[in-house]
Amino acid sequence: AEEPAHSDSENGEEEEEEEEEAADAGAFNAPVINRFTRRASVCAEAYNPDEEEDDAESRIIHPKTDDQRNRLQEACKDILLFKNLDPEQMSQVLDAMFEKLVKEGEHVIDQGDDGDNFYVIDRGTFDIYVKCDGVGRCVGNY
């Protein structure tokens, strides 16, 4: 049997032990990375949000009472989607919201349909049904 080569360096014993441990553990050999492989080109148009035209005419505003606006603001304040909006942005989001009255038994959103709106439940309870093997099953409610 051959003996492992010894190093004259101070870390020779440590290196030998590490090599033996690596061999015992079925060492993973890292793939060789070719430093000279060229990267694919990346192109993008420069975008400066400060230069963007103000689109005030296209903003949607649905009138609300102060009470409705306060309830919406309270309902949305802890939602991750809205949490980091500044007051002006949050005001624009609230302006775009509108009330939709739903009758008992009416489907608000059906599984598989494209989302059409963001819904905030003011009052009432809504059941959540998920289809499994073609059969709707209640999995929760709001």
Protein Blocks (a to p, Z undefined) as FASTA:
>chain_A
ZZddddfbfklmmmmmmmmmmmmnopacdddddfkbccdddddddddfklpccfkklpcc
ddddfklmmmmmmmmmmgmklmmpcfklmmmmmmmpccddddehiafbdghiacfbdcdd
fbdcddddddeehiacdfbdZZ
